[in-house]
């Protein structure tokens, strides 16, 4: 039976109006899987999710098929979609791959980002902080995705951007809810402003180090069980 154990999801009207409906729903559902709003192992029906979005089941079903192709959910005939479970080792491997790709790429793009783009990067960082302050994990993860994809896109390497986007989608950040409850998520969100400051200062090495620490949160602050301070990802 499809699960109803999920809080209200954001209305599609709150999502980026520049995207088509299917993409908007897919991005929100993807964020819900990553954050644990859609729980691993649970089965969800398209009509139930559609009701929570305030849209018909059709765009939800189409969006979930995108997530099936990404390996985030499994389609169950006449039942709905089951959220896939990811092992701790898989999560470790995903974080390790991101560490290999993202920090050096951010270092390399810092000198080439036009100064005229700095205000837009600040705005994207603001979106992350606002979502954190509101405790809206789905909006937080989507704003975080947009910020990082935008930053990496300055590399001019779309294949790299696609690979990182896929790695991010496979990640699970089930420790975000306790961070919201403790008020610590806002502090983590503010790291994005710190990163923009390093970009503006053309400090590529500093940006690389901050990105390494930031990705470390994936298996630390943002994971189900924080790793010890001695961990290599801290």
N, C-alpha and C positions, 0 to 999 in steps of 0.2 A: 504494500500500500504506500502511496506517496506520502511524504512527510509534510506536516504543517508546522514543524518546530523551527520556525524562522521568523525573526522580527520583520517589521515593515521594511521593504526595500525602497530606494529612492524612486520618485516618480520620474518617468522618462522626460517629462518637461524640465526637470532640473539638470538633465544631461546636456552635453554640447549640441546646440541646435545646428551646427555645421555638419554634423554627422547624420547619415540616414538612420531610420528607426532601428533597423537590424543591427547596425554597428553600435548604436547607442546602448541597446539592450545587451548585446554581446559583451561590450566593455564593462557594463555594470555587473553582469553575471560573472564574468571572469574575476572581477575584483571581489565579488562575494565569495567565490571559491577560494581565492588566495587568502582572504581574511578569516575564513572559517564561518562566515555568515551562512553559507551553504555547507553543511557539515559533511566531512568525509564518510563515505559508506551509506549516507542517507539517499533516499529516492525522492525526487521532486517532479511533479507533473507540470506540463506547460500551462494548463488552465489555471492552476493554483498560483504559479509565478506571474502569469499574465494579470491575474486579478490584483496582485500586489503592486504591479507596475502601473495598473490602470490602462492596460492595452489588451488587445485580443491575444489569444494563445498562439496565433500564427507567427508573429515576429519573434516571440519567445522560443517557439519550436525551431525556427530557422536559426536563431542565434545559438541555441544549444547544439545544433548540428555543427556549427563552427567549433564549439568547445569539444565536441566528440572528436573532431579531426585533430585537435590539439592535445588530446589525451586527458583532458580535465574531467570529463564525464563519460559515462557509458550509457548508450541508449538501450533501454529495456522495452521490448515489444509490449504494447498495451499497458505499460506501467508508468513510464516516464524516463527520467535520467538519474543515474546514480553517480554521485561525486566520487572520483577515484581517490584512493589513499596513496600517500607517498611515504616511503620509508625514511628514517632518519639519515641513513647512509646516502640515499638519493639526494636529500636536501643538502647534506654536506658537499656532495659532488657538484651540485648546481651552484652553490656559493663559491666553491673553489674555481669553477669555470668563469664565473663573473669576476672574480678577483684577477684572473689572468687577462681578461679582456677590457673591462671598463676603466680601471684606474689609469693604465698607460694611455688609453684613448682620450680620456679627459685631459690628461697632461698635454697631449699633442694638439688638442683643439683649442686650448686656452689662447694661444697667440693669434689664432685666425678668426675668432668670433668678433664680428664688427661691433664697435662701441655702440652703434645705433640700436643693437639688439639687446643691450643690457636691461633697459626698462621692461621689455617683454619677459626676459628671464626672471626679473624681480617679481613680475605679476604672477608667473607660473609658480614661483616659490611661495608667494602669498596664498595662492589657492591651497597649497598643501597645509600651511599653518592654519588657515581658516577651517579646513576640514578637520584637522586635529583638535582645534578648540571646540568644534561642534560635536566631537566624538563620533563623526560619521566615517566609519572605516571604509565603506565602499567608495565614498568620494575621496577619501585620503589616498587610497591605493591607486585610483584612476588619475588623480592629480599628480601623484608621484611618478606614475608611468609616463605621463605626458611630459613632465619636466625632464626626466632622464633621457627619453627618446629624442626630445628636442636637442638636448645637449650633445648626444652622441651623433646626431645627424650632421653636425658640423664637420665630421670626419669625411663626409662625402662617400662613405662606404655603406650602401644600403644593405648589403649582405650581413655586415657586422651588426647593424641596427636590428635586422630581423632575427639574428641569432640571439642577441641579448633580450629582445622582446619575448622570444620563446622561453628562454631561461627564466625570466621574471614570471611568466605565466605558470611555469611548473612549480614555482616556489609556494610554500605555505607559511603564512605569518600568523599562526594561531595565538601568539602571545600578545597581540596588539590590544585585545580587550582589557587585560589587566593594566596595560600602560595607560589606556584611556581612563580607567577607574582611579588610577593613582595620580593622574595629571602629568605623567612623564612623557606622553606622546608628543606634547607640544614642544618640549625641549628637543626631541629627536627631529621634529619637523623643522625647527629653526636651523638645523644643519644645512638646509638648502639655501638659506640666506647667507650663511657663512661661505658656502661654496660659490655662490654668485659673487660675493666680495672678493674671493681669491681670483675668480675669472676677471673681474674688473681691474684687479691689481696686476694682472698678467703673471700670476704666480702659479705656473704649471706644476711645479714640484709640490707646492702646498695643496693644490687641488687634488693631485694624485693621492697624497697621504690621507686627505679627508675622505676621498672616495673609498679608500681601503677600509677606513674605520666605519664608514657608513654601511658598506656591504657587510662588514662584520656583524652589524646588528641583525642581519637576516638570520644568523645562527646564534645570536646572543639576545639582546633586548627584545627583539621582535619574535623570537621563537617560543615554542611552548615552554621549554626549560632553559633558562639562561645558562650560557657556558661560563666557565670560570675565568677570572681576569687573566689567567696565564695562557688562555687559549690563543693559538696563532691568529685567529680571526679577530681578536679584540684590537 
